[in-house]
Amino acid sequence: MGKQANGHDDNVILFPGLVPRLVDKGMTSLKEKKYYDALTYFKQSTELEPEHPQARYGLVITNIELNRLAEARMHCESMLHEGIGDYYDVLQVYVSLLVQLGDYQEVVKLLEIVIAEDKLPAKMAESFYHLLEFSRQMTEGYDSVELEKENDDDSFELVSTTEELIQILEKGNLDQQWGAIQQLSQHDSLKVEKAYRSFLQGRDNHPVLKSYLLQTLKEMNSQETFDVHKFGENFKVAIEDLEDVFHEKFGTSVLSKLETTLAQKNPSLFEMVQQVWWHYLFALFPKSPEPLDINIWACALHQMGRQLLEEDSSIEEMLTVYQVEKEDVEKAVDHLKKIETLLFSMDHNEI
């Protein structure tokens, strides 16, 4: 196997079967309801092979499961425009998304064209006809419904919706809680702030969701200080002092070091470990990895990437490249794997 000078084609030759392996891992994660894992694997797959139909469809379904309906719609639209995947299967999901998003006018416009072409598979025809009729009724009644809303005192509805979302945040599953955080960010009230404080202090709440909530508070320009319990530790966080996790100085420095030793030689491997690294940092957020040694973490990521690709994972040569001690690197690799494994388990109190 020789060395090639160009980029993307090299990756396919260097790592035969990599994309199918990533897609399989994505499908497995999706079936196991590990949606954030699935999203990572499908993103990696499409970065390496943008037109892979199963990977693109996986992005759609995973975003739906995560209640990221706008993102799922975008992926559906691009698949339809690019002719990727089974057209009618993708169309069926797309129409369902439009209904959930309340874009009934687009449903009517789209289905009238599709049905006029008279090419619908028999098994889908009835469903599409029903959706078309439903959407027509919704668009016809749209103006009167909006007028009624304007004349109503909707303060009670707002309170009710807020309290329902807070209940979901307190008692829902992982994905419901993620959606509740996202929606509650639009509800500025003391009740919401109290719910956020309780969630961040809860020992049984997922660490990634706490990271997401802190990031959301940062984006909301909160000036408050919150008590946080994460990975067995209690600490205070002043939101205005938080650094954006995706631009964290130390994290970027580690990747810069890794880029000099890995990006040119194995660009696809470099892309993979970048995902692992930001995933790990997001779990720890707002804390930083320990020790704060760029070489140790660059070496650990390099080593973990080689293990993920089932390459020769001998560490001795890399210790010389990065000028680090074996024990330090092995400890860092172990912690990367531990966090990655436990991220999607609700039993994170064991960490």
JODA-V889657 format. One record per residue. RES is the residue in three letters. PHI is phi in radians with two decimals (999 if undefined). OMEGA is omega in whole degrees, 0 to 359 (NA if undefined). D_CENTER is the distance of its C-alpha to the mean C-alpha in Angstrom with 2 decimals. Layout:
BEGIN
res/phi/omega/d_center
RES/PHI/OMEGA/D_CENTER
RES/PHI/OMEGA/D_CENTER
END
This chain:
BEGIN
res/phi/omega/d_center
MET/999/185/35.35
GLY/-1.51/178/36.09
LYS/-1.59/178/34.20
GLN/-1.87/184/33.11
ALA/-1.55/184/32.94
ASN/-1.53/194/30.30
GLY/-1.63/193/26.51
HIS/-1.08/181/24.35
ASP/-1.07/179/27.14
ASP/-1.02/185/27.76
ASN/-1.08/180/24.40
VAL/-1.14/180/25.24
ILE/-1.27/182/28.63
LEU/-1.19/185/27.56
PHE/-2.23/179/24.91
PRO/-1.07/178/26.16
GLY/1.43/183/23.93
LEU/-1.15/183/20.77
VAL/-1.10/176/18.70
PRO/-1.00/179/19.99
ARG/-1.16/179/19.22
LEU/-1.16/179/15.54
VAL/-1.12/178/15.44
ASP/-1.05/178/17.39
LYS/-1.13/177/15.07
GLY/-1.12/179/12.16
MET/-1.14/178/14.67
THR/-1.11/179/15.83
SER/-1.10/179/12.56
LEU/-1.11/179/12.16
LYS/-1.12/181/15.79
GLU/-1.51/179/15.45
LYS/1.09/174/12.77
LYS/-1.66/194/10.48
TYR/-1.21/179/7.46
TYR/-1.22/174/4.91
ASP/-1.06/182/7.80
ALA/-1.02/180/8.25
LEU/-1.05/179/5.29
THR/-1.10/182/6.69
TYR/-1.12/181/10.08
PHE/-1.20/177/10.08
LYS/-1.11/178/9.13
GLN/-1.06/181/11.86
SER/-1.09/183/14.09
THR/-1.29/175/14.13
GLU/-1.17/181/14.78
LEU/-1.47/181/17.73
GLU/-2.45/188/18.83
PRO/-1.01/184/17.71
GLU/-1.77/179/19.88
HIS/-1.21/188/18.91
PRO/-1.12/182/19.04
GLN/-1.20/179/17.35
ALA/-1.17/179/14.30
ARG/-1.15/178/14.17
TYR/-1.17/177/14.84
GLY/-1.07/177/12.17
LEU/-1.09/179/9.55
VAL/-1.09/185/11.56
ILE/-1.14/181/11.88
THR/-1.13/178/8.38
ASN/-1.13/176/7.57
ILE/-1.13/180/10.93
GLU/-1.09/179/10.41
LEU/-1.54/180/7.75
ASN/1.12/175/10.52
ARG/-1.64/189/9.00
LEU/-1.20/179/12.38
ALA/-1.12/178/13.16
GLU/-1.15/179/10.42
ALA/-1.09/178/11.58
ARG/-1.05/180/15.07
MET/-1.04/180/14.74
HIS/-1.15/177/13.74
CYS/-1.09/181/16.60
GLU/-1.04/181/18.98
SER/-1.17/178/18.51
MET/-1.14/180/19.15
LEU/-1.14/181/22.21
HIS/-1.20/182/23.53
GLU/-1.59/180/23.21
GLY/1.20/182/24.60
ILE/-1.77/180/21.91
GLY/1.46/177/21.92
ASP/-1.24/187/24.34
TYR/-0.97/186/25.07
TYR/-1.29/174/25.99
ASP/-1.13/179/23.16
VAL/-1.16/179/20.65
LEU/-1.06/180/23.03
GLN/-1.07/177/23.13
VAL/-1.15/182/19.39
TYR/-1.08/179/19.63
VAL/-1.12/178/22.62
SER/-1.05/178/21.09
LEU/-1.13/179/18.23
LEU/-1.05/178/20.99
VAL/-1.13/180/22.88
GLN/-1.08/180/20.10
LEU/-1.46/178/19.64
GLY/1.36/180/23.44
ASP/-1.60/186/24.18
TYR/-1.22/179/27.27
GLN/-1.12/178/29.24
GLU/-1.18/178/26.86
VAL/-1.07/180/27.06
VAL/-1.06/181/30.83
LYS/-1.01/184/31.05
LEU/-1.22/185/28.92
LEU/-1.21/177/30.48
GLU/-1.08/178/33.99
ILE/-1.21/183/33.63
VAL/-1.12/182/32.17
ILE/-1.18/179/34.80
ALA/-1.10/179/37.56
GLU/-1.27/175/36.84
ASP/0.98/179/37.78
LYS/-2.12/183/35.56
LEU/-1.16/171/33.33
PRO/-1.05/185/33.10
ALA/-0.98/184/35.27
LYS/-1.20/182/32.64
MET/-1.83/188/30.45
ALA/-1.02/184/33.32
GLU/-1.06/180/34.01
SER/-1.07/180/30.42
PHE/-1.15/179/30.20
TYR/-1.10/179/33.65
HIS/-1.12/180/32.68
LEU/-1.12/178/29.52
LEU/-1.12/181/31.73
GLU/-1.13/178/34.39
PHE/-1.05/182/32.04
SER/-1.19/176/30.46
ARG/-1.07/179/33.99
GLN/-1.09/181/35.04
MET/-1.18/180/32.11
THR/-1.25/179/32.88
GLU/-1.17/182/36.60
GLY/-1.65/187/36.17
TYR/-1.07/185/33.66
ASP/-1.10/182/36.30
SER/-1.19/178/38.13
VAL/-1.14/180/35.05
GLU/-1.11/180/34.06
LEU/-1.14/178/37.67
GLU/-1.07/181/37.71
LYS/-1.09/181/34.63
GLU/-1.15/183/36.38
ASN/-1.47/182/39.47
ASP/-1.49/169/37.80
ASP/-1.48/188/37.21
ASP/-1.67/182/33.46
SER/-1.10/179/33.29
PHE/-1.14/181/33.36
GLU/-1.08/180/30.50
LEU/-1.12/179/28.33
VAL/-1.08/181/29.31
SER/-1.05/181/28.73
THR/-1.10/179/25.20
THR/-1.05/181/24.38
GLU/-1.16/177/25.91
GLU/-1.12/179/24.12
LEU/-1.14/178/20.71
ILE/-1.13/176/22.02
GLN/-1.08/178/23.10
ILE/-1.14/178/19.69
LEU/-1.06/183/18.29
GLU/-1.39/192/21.15
LYS/-2.21/183/21.33
GLY/-1.34/175/18.35
ASN/-1.39/187/16.01
LEU/-0.94/185/12.62
ASP/-1.30/176/10.85
GLN/-1.14/178/13.99
GLN/-1.12/178/13.97
TRP/-1.02/179/10.56
GLY/-1.13/180/12.14
ALA/-1.13/177/15.37
ILE/-1.03/181/14.29
GLN/-1.07/183/13.02
GLN/-1.34/180/16.36
LEU/-1.15/179/18.57
SER/-1.12/177/17.90
GLN/-1.60/183/20.22
HIS/-1.98/183/22.88
ASP/-1.61/179/24.91
SER/-2.70/178/27.20
LEU/-1.15/178/28.55
LYS/-1.09/180/27.34
VAL/-1.16/179/23.70
GLU/-1.06/178/24.33
LYS/-1.09/179/26.09
ALA/-1.13/177/23.26
TYR/-1.07/181/20.83
ARG/-1.07/180/23.48
SER/-1.10/182/23.96
PHE/-1.14/181/20.31
LEU/-1.16/179/20.05
GLN/-1.56/185/23.31
GLY/-1.15/182/22.59
ARG/-1.23/185/22.92
ASP/-1.67/180/21.12
ASN/-1.53/189/17.92
HIS/-1.19/183/14.76
PRO/-1.08/179/14.49
VAL/-1.17/178/10.75
LEU/-1.15/176/11.39
LYS/-1.14/176/14.44
SER/-1.07/181/12.78
TYR/-1.11/179/10.64
LEU/-1.13/178/14.00
LEU/-1.08/178/15.94
GLN/-1.12/178/13.89
THR/-1.11/178/14.43
LEU/-1.08/177/18.07
LYS/-1.10/180/18.39
GLU/-1.18/178/17.32
MET/-1.45/180/19.84
ASN/1.08/178/22.45
SER/-1.13/178/23.42
GLN/-1.87/186/26.55
GLU/-1.51/173/26.51
THR/-1.96/184/26.42
PHE/-2.12/171/24.52
ASP/-1.48/184/25.28
VAL/-2.23/171/22.39
HIS/-1.97/179/22.59
LYS/-2.65/178/20.25
PHE/0.90/175/21.15
GLY/1.37/184/24.71
GLU/-2.18/175/25.39
ASN/-1.85/179/26.22
PHE/-2.71/180/26.06
LYS/-1.77/180/26.17
VAL/-2.26/172/23.76
ALA/-1.54/189/25.17
ILE/-1.00/183/22.34
GLU/-1.15/180/24.29
ASP/-1.60/182/24.62
LEU/-1.17/173/20.96
GLU/-1.64/177/19.87
ASP/-1.00/186/16.57
VAL/-1.04/183/14.53
PHE/-1.44/174/13.42
HIS/-2.24/182/17.14
GLU/-1.03/187/18.57
LYS/-1.04/182/21.95
PHE/-1.13/180/22.12
GLY/-1.04/179/18.76
THR/-1.17/180/19.84
SER/-1.14/178/23.28
VAL/-1.10/181/22.17
LEU/-1.19/177/20.40
SER/-1.11/177/23.53
LYS/-1.14/181/25.64
LEU/-1.14/181/23.65
GLU/-1.11/182/23.84
THR/-1.24/183/27.62
THR/-1.83/190/27.89
LEU/-2.25/190/25.20
ALA/-1.04/181/23.79
GLN/-1.28/183/27.08
LYS/-1.31/182/27.93
ASN/-2.36/185/24.68
PRO/-1.05/180/22.14
SER/-1.20/177/19.73
LEU/-1.15/178/19.90
PHE/-1.07/178/19.30
GLU/-1.08/181/16.08
MET/-1.10/184/14.90
VAL/-1.26/172/15.98
GLN/-1.04/179/14.44
GLN/-1.07/179/10.94
VAL/-1.03/185/12.56
TRP/-1.15/180/14.18
TRP/-1.17/176/11.56
HIS/-1.06/180/9.61
TYR/-1.11/180/13.11
LEU/-1.08/180/14.04
PHE/-1.17/177/11.27
ALA/-1.14/182/12.55
LEU/-1.34/186/16.05
PHE/-0.77/13/15.69
PRO/-1.68/178/18.24
LYS/-1.32/177/20.32
SER/-1.89/178/20.89
PRO/-1.12/176/21.40
GLU/-2.19/358/24.99
PRO/-1.39/179/27.16
LEU/-1.44/181/26.39
ASP/-2.10/184/27.67
ILE/-1.02/184/26.00
ASN/-1.14/180/27.84
ILE/-1.08/184/26.95
TRP/-1.30/175/23.17
ALA/-1.12/179/23.49
CYS/-1.14/181/25.67
ALA/-1.10/179/23.45
LEU/-1.16/177/20.42
HIS/-1.03/181/22.91
GLN/-1.13/180/24.31
MET/-1.13/177/21.10
GLY/-1.08/178/20.12
ARG/-1.10/179/23.60
GLN/-1.17/179/23.31
LEU/-1.10/180/20.10
LEU/-1.57/178/22.05
GLU/1.01/175/25.07
GLU/-1.48/172/27.22
ASP/-1.04/188/30.22
SER/-1.78/175/28.69
SER/-1.08/189/31.90
ILE/-1.70/189/31.18
GLU/-1.03/182/34.66
GLU/-1.09/183/34.43
MET/-1.25/177/31.21
LEU/-1.07/178/32.80
THR/-1.23/181/35.45
VAL/-1.07/185/33.11
TYR/-1.67/179/31.18
GLN/0.99/182/34.24
VAL/-2.35/180/32.72
GLU/-1.59/183/33.84
LYS/-1.01/183/32.71
GLU/-1.06/180/32.32
ASP/-1.14/181/29.99
VAL/-1.18/181/27.69
GLU/-1.09/178/27.71
LYS/-1.13/180/26.87
ALA/-1.16/178/23.88
VAL/-1.06/180/22.64
ASP/-1.04/181/23.22
HIS/-1.25/174/21.17
LEU/-1.00/181/18.19
LYS/-1.18/182/18.46
LYS/-1.11/179/19.17
ILE/-1.14/180/16.16
GLU/-1.05/181/13.88
THR/-1.24/186/15.87
LEU/-1.57/183/16.00
LEU/-0.94/187/12.51
PHE/-1.84/176/12.04
SER/-1.81/179/15.73
MET/-1.33/178/17.29
ASP/-1.62/186/20.24
HIS/-1.23/178/18.96
ASN/-1.15/180/22.39
GLU/-1.32/183/23.79
ILE/-1.13/NA/22.31
END
